[in-house]
Amino acid sequence: MPWLMKAEPDSRIVKGKDVKFSVDDFERIGVSHWDGVRNHEAKKIMRERMKLGDKVLFYHSNCKMPGVFAVAEIAKEGYPDFTAWDPDHPYFDPKSKRDSPTWFMVDVRFNRRLHYPPTLALIKHLATLSNLPKEVSYIGDHGLEAIKNMPLVNRGRLSVQPVDDAAYNAIVELGTKGGWDSLVSVSRNAPKSRQTKASDSSSEIAKPKDNETLEGKPHERDKLLPGEDGTFESGQGQHLAYYDVLGLDSQCTTEDVKKAYRRLAIKLHPDKNRDDPDAEEKFKEISVAYQVLSDPELRHKYNEFGQKNGGGMSEPAGGFHDPEEVFGKMFGGDRFEVLIGNISIGKDMKEAFQQQHEEDPNDFTIGPNGRPVLTPAGAQKKWSREKKVAEEKARQRQARVDQLATNLINKLNIYTEAAKGLHDEMVGASFKEICRLEADDLKDENYGVELLHAIGKTYQAKSTQHLASSQFAPLGWFHGAKSSFSVVSDTVSTLRSAMELKVVFERLQKAEQSGMSADELRKLEEQAAEQGMRTMWKGVKLEVESVIRDTCEKVLSDSTLPKEKLHLRAVALGLMGEAFLTIHKEGETHQEDFVRVETPASKQREASNATTQAPPPIPPRPEDTTTATRDAQQKEKEETLKAAYRAYESKRRGNP
């Protein structure tokens, strides 16, 4: 299987050492350890999936022109990354031990350069097209479709990514034959030839003349504004620092900036990197970069003047805190979008704040009690505005459910297309294990376990309700009533939590007025923070469960499908729910129904509990008592499941 592997070609000093690794370095060395990977998903790929001889696309990342510059191959399969044991190495990890290594690496052998390195801008541009341009007709429609499905385009954060054969061949053809320079350009005034052969040095790609900058000749700079496609073009090359911090090129859209910030905020948050002394500074860097590049006006000033020559003046004095972004990062992040979509509570809060600022004073008059009240005209305007907002929310909610239903059906098809009959235990066990492994990979996201349990319980409830109603109607009614009772119970719990939060804040307000000591006041503030997080979590949980219920009902009520197919979907849904509910945080066997907030008080309580409550021992793995015949049957079932999965993937991508 082919892979895409990222490296940084530009100098970057970590712990006094330069960690750059360009195509020039790779070609000179020939065979290199692929060390320093500190992402668990990428580690699993190198440890378990990469095989000797697998093809590799060598990708330049975090630079002015990211793209694929060479092809290579796996020269040695996964083995422990010994750089994690070296205290002087930039990526030293004290948690990784020689007898129990945390990180793994592979060896990669350089093969050849690509004469016309396909840039990220080209790849993203091709992914937006419905028809194949004549300039690159040689890759074929199947090549264009494969590029659209590349993780680099759809989910490009990993430094090691799978690439299917069709996408690999298309990228190599683009890099070998070229001819695509008219499709994309890196900058409005960039040198005309963006496809200089890379046979001698990668620095020749788009290298300006001695009397030119990357923006063109001196004194000929345009005042750059957003383009018609919503992208921005950078000014001078030295003004790319904020783009580099977020790992973007200067042509990125505002949406690209938001997505990059979400990913990096989760990855670099100081709470997740307590062993890194530079964690606070790194998090501050991406926050400042996001504040500037997410605002079109500030971004224009930065592109024109840079940071030192006036760009810094455009940075907001107070931080940029977007409730929609906060909720997105706080609960699950980007990786949960395929399961729950975008959480709307944060967006509702932001719109409420904006609405308060947009209210017209002329819509109010002074009432009998001396307080402002709406005039009849103001009340009519408010009603019209709220009606319009409600209609838009309903439309967005339905679009969210439709997309989630499509995602869920694609996942359930892995089981429904492979199962031989309504009670195929072996395929069910294999499917459940696939779901468990994927869920296990999500548990380390922000509040991932709590979300997995909320999703899993809803999947199980809807599965049980459907299966019971299809076999015995009264039981279906019973499970439906049970589910409704659970919703009411959760709603009451959320309202009670909100009331408790109100009481805490009232106590805090009175304490501030009464002159309470600083220590007592701090404890009350911590209590308010914890209660606030509990309340927010319960609100998010209600929203997620509601959306998942609607999604499941859509998936299980398709009138165009036979009952047997819907029955299989319900079985698969229940297996997914069971798999999600098996996931727990390390050292825990159950989950509390609220999100924890780390305050000095909560840390002290947890430390006290840890001394009196040791985690239960892990039960031993049961001995394998299967017979040779059963092993053969299991293998046959697994092969059937894999074949069905490959067929499903091929069908989803439009291949015959």
Residue pairs with C-beta under 8 A, 6 or more apart in sequence:
1 49
1 51
1 54
1 162
1 163
1 164
1 165
2 54
2 55
2 56
2 57
2 162
2 163
2 164
2 165
2 167
2 168
3 45
3 50
3 54
3 55
3 56
3 57
3 74
3 160
3 161
3 162
3 163
4 56
4 57
4 59
4 68
4 150
4 151
4 152
4 160
4 161
4 162
4 163
5 34
5 56
5 57
5 58
5 59
5 72
5 108
5 159
5 160
5 161
6 59
6 60
6 61
6 159
6 160
7 21
7 22
7 26
7 58
7 59
7 60
7 61
8 19
8 20
8 21
8 60
8 61
8 62
8 63
9 20
9 21
9 22
9 23
9 60
9 63
9 202
10 20
10 22
10 62
10 63
10 244
11 18
11 20
12 18
12 19
12 20
12 62
13 19
14 90
14 91
15 88
15 89
15 90
15 92
17 89
17 90
19 36
19 90
21 32
22 60
22 202
23 58
23 60
23 69
23 70
23 113
23 198
23 202
24 201
24 202
24 203
26 32
26 58
26 70
26 72
26 110
27 70
27 110
27 113
29 110
30 109
30 110
31 75
31 107
31 108
31 109
31 110
32 107
32 108
32 110
33 81
33 83
33 105
33 106
33 107
34 46
34 105
34 106
34 107
34 108
34 160
35 81
35 82
35 83
35 91
35 105
36 81
36 83
36 90
36 91
36 105
37 43
37 46
37 81
37 103
37 104
37 105
37 159
37 160
38 91
38 93
38 103
39 158
39 159
40 441
40 444
41 158
41 441
42 158
42 159
42 160
43 102
43 103
43 104
44 441
45 160
45 162
46 78
46 104
46 105
46 106
46 160
47 78
47 104
48 78
49 162
50 74
50 77
50 78
50 106
51 74
51 77
52 74
52 75
52 76
52 77
53 73
53 74
54 73
54 74
55 71
55 72
55 73
55 168
56 71
56 72
56 73
56 74
56 108
57 68
57 71
57 72
57 163
57 168
57 171
57 172
58 68
58 69
58 70
58 71
58 72
58 108
58 110
59 66
59 67
59 68
59 69
59 152
60 66
60 67
60 68
60 69
60 117
60 202
61 159
61 247
62 244
62 247
63 244
64 186
64 206
64 214
64 237
64 240
64 249
64 250
65 119
65 186
65 205
65 206
65 249
66 119
66 120
66 249
67 117
67 118
67 119
67 120
67 121
67 122
67 123
68 114
68 117
68 118
68 171
68 175
69 113
69 114
69 117
69 198
69 202
70 110
70 111
70 112
70 113
70 114
71 111
71 112
71 114
71 172
71 175
72 108
72 109
72 110
72 111
73 108
73 109
73 111
74 106
74 107
74 108
74 109
75 106
75 107
75 108
75 109
76 106
76 107
77 106
78 104
78 105
78 106
79 104
79 105
79 106
80 98
80 101
80 103
80 104
80 105
81 96
81 101
81 103
81 104
81 105
83 89
83 91
83 92
83 105
84 91
84 92
84 93
84 96
84 101
84 102
84 103
85 92
85 96
85 97
85 98
86 92
93 102
93 103
93 275
94 275
95 102
95 275
96 102
96 103
113 198
113 199
114 172
114 175
114 176
114 198
115 175
115 176
115 178
115 197
115 198
115 199
116 174
116 175
116 176
116 177
116 178
116 179
116 180
116 195
116 197
116 198
117 175
117 198
117 202
117 205
118 171
118 174
118 175
118 180
119 184
119 186
119 194
120 152
120 249
121 184
121 186
121 249
121 251
122 174
122 180
122 183
122 184
123 147
123 150
123 152
123 153
123 171
124 153
125 183
125 184
126 133
126 136
126 144
126 147
126 148
126 183
127 147
127 148
127 150
127 153
129 144
132 139
132 140
132 141
132 144
133 180
133 183
135 179
135 180
135 182
135 183
136 174
136 179
136 180
136 183
138 173
138 177
139 147
139 169
139 170
139 173
139 174
140 170
142 166
142 655
143 166
143 167
143 169
143 170
143 173
144 170
145 166
145 653
145 654
145 655
146 164
146 166
146 167
146 170
146 653
147 153
147 167
147 170
147 171
149 164
149 167
149 653
150 161
150 163
150 167
151 158
151 161
151 162
151 163
152 161
155 334
157 263
157 267
157 334
163 171
166 655
174 180
178 195
180 195
181 193
181 194
181 195
185 194
186 194
186 206
186 249
186 250
186 251
187 214
187 215
187 216
187 233
187 234
187 250
187 251
188 216
188 222
188 224
188 233
189 215
189 216
189 217
189 220
189 221
189 222
190 206
190 214
190 215
190 216
191 206
191 207
191 208
191 209
191 212
194 205
194 206
196 204
196 205
196 206
196 207
197 204
198 204
198 205
206 214
208 214
211 217
211 218
212 218
213 236
213 237
214 234
214 236
214 237
215 221
215 222
215 234
215 235
215 236
215 237
221 235
221 236
221 304
223 300
223 304
224 232
224 233
224 234
224 235
224 300
224 303
224 304
225 300
226 232
226 296
226 300
227 233
229 253
230 253
230 254
230 255
231 251
231 252
231 253
232 250
232 251
232 252
232 253
232 296
232 299
232 300
232 303
233 250
233 251
233 303
234 240
234 243
234 250
234 251
234 303
235 303
235 304
235 305
235 306
236 306
238 306
239 302
239 303
239 305
239 306
239 307
239 311
240 250
241 289
241 307
242 288
242 289
242 292
242 293
242 302
242 307
243 249
243 250
243 252
243 289
243 293
245 285
245 286
245 289
246 257
246 260
246 261
246 264
246 286
246 289
246 290
246 293
247 260
247 264
248 256
248 257
248 260
248 293
250 303
252 260
254 293
254 294
254 296
257 290
257 293
257 294
258 290
258 294
258 325
259 334
261 286
261 289
261 290
261 294
261 325
262 325
262 328
262 329
262 333
262 334
263 333
263 334
264 286
265 283
265 286
265 287
265 329
266 272
266 329
266 333
266 334
266 445
266 446
268 279
268 282
268 283
268 286
269 279
269 283
270 279
270 280
270 283
271 598
273 279
273 282
276 282
287 319
287 320
288 315
290 320
291 298
291 315
291 316
291 319
291 320
292 298
292 299
292 302
292 311
292 314
292 315
293 299
293 302
294 320
295 320
297 314
298 314
298 315
298 316
301 310
301 311
301 313
301 314
302 311
302 314
305 311
322 346
322 350
323 346
323 347
323 349
323 350
323 353
324 346
324 347
324 349
324 350
325 346
326 346
327 343
327 345
327 346
327 347
327 349
327 536
327 540
328 334
328 342
328 343
328 346
329 446
330 446
330 447
330 536
330 595
331 343
331 446
331 447
331 451
331 537
331 540
331 595
332 340
332 343
332 445
332 446
332 447
332 448
332 451
333 445
333 446
335 442
335 445
336 442
336 445
336 448
336 451
338 407
339 404
339 407
339 451
339 455
340 404
340 451
340 455
340 544
340 547
340 548
341 400
341 403
341 404
341 547
342 400
343 540
343 543
343 544
344 393
344 396
344 397
344 400
344 543
345 536
345 539
345 540
345 543
348 393
351 389
355 385
360 378
360 381
362 378
363 374
363 375
363 377
363 378
363 381
363 382
364 372
364 373
364 374
364 375
364 378
365 372
365 373
365 374
365 375
366 372
366 373
367 373
374 382
397 547
400 547
401 547
401 550
401 551
401 554
402 554
404 547
404 548
404 551
405 551
405 554
405 555
408 551
408 552
408 555
408 573
409 555
409 569
410 648
410 652
411 435
411 576
412 555
412 568
412 569
412 572
412 573
412 576
413 648
414 431
414 434
414 572
414 641
414 644
414 645
414 648
415 427
415 428
415 431
415 568
415 571
415 572
415 575
416 565
416 568
416 569
416 572
417 644
417 647
417 648
418 424
418 427
418 431
418 637
418 640
418 641
418 643
418 644
418 645
419 427
419 428
419 568
419 571
420 427
420 640
422 564
422 567
422 568
422 571
424 637
426 633
426 634
426 637
426 638
427 637
427 640
427 641
428 571
428 572
428 575
430 637
430 638
430 641
431 572
431 575
431 641
432 575
432 576
432 578
432 579
433 579
435 575
435 576
435 579
435 580
436 579
436 582
436 583
439 452
439 579
439 580
439 582
439 583
440 583
442 448
442 451
442 452
442 583
443 449
443 452
443 583
443 584
443 585
445 451
447 537
447 595
449 583
449 584
449 585
449 591
450 537
450 541
450 591
450 595
451 544
452 580
452 581
452 583
453 580
453 581
453 583
453 591
454 541
454 544
454 545
454 548
455 544
455 548
455 577
455 580
456 576
456 577
456 578
456 579
456 580
456 581
457 545
457 577
457 581
458 545
458 548
458 549
458 552
458 577
459 548
459 552
459 573
459 574
459 576
459 577
459 580
460 574
460 577
460 578
460 581
461 479
461 482
461 483
461 486
461 577
462 483
462 548
462 549
462 552
462 553
462 556
462 570
462 573
463 552
463 570
463 571
463 573
463 574
463 577
464 479
464 574
465 476
465 479
465 480
465 483
466 476
466 556
466 566
466 567
466 570
466 573
467 567
467 570
467 571
467 574
468 475
468 476
468 478
468 479
469 475
469 476
469 477
469 479
469 480
470 476
470 563
470 566
470 567
470 570
483 549
487 542
487 545
487 546
490 538
490 541
490 542
490 545
491 542
493 538
493 593
494 535
494 538
494 539
494 542
497 531
497 534
497 535
497 538
498 535
500 531
500 535
501 528
501 531
501 532
501 534
501 535
504 524
504 527
504 528
504 531
505 528
507 524
508 521
508 524
508 525
508 528
511 520
511 521
511 524
512 521
516 524
523 601
526 599
526 600
526 601
526 602
527 601
529 597
529 599
530 597
530 599
530 601
530 602
532 597
533 594
533 595
533 596
533 597
534 594
534 595
536 595
537 594
537 595
538 593
538 594
541 593
552 573
555 569
555 573
556 566
556 569
556 570
556 573
557 566
558 566
584 590
584 591
585 591
587 615
588 615
589 615
589 616
596 602
626 634
650 656
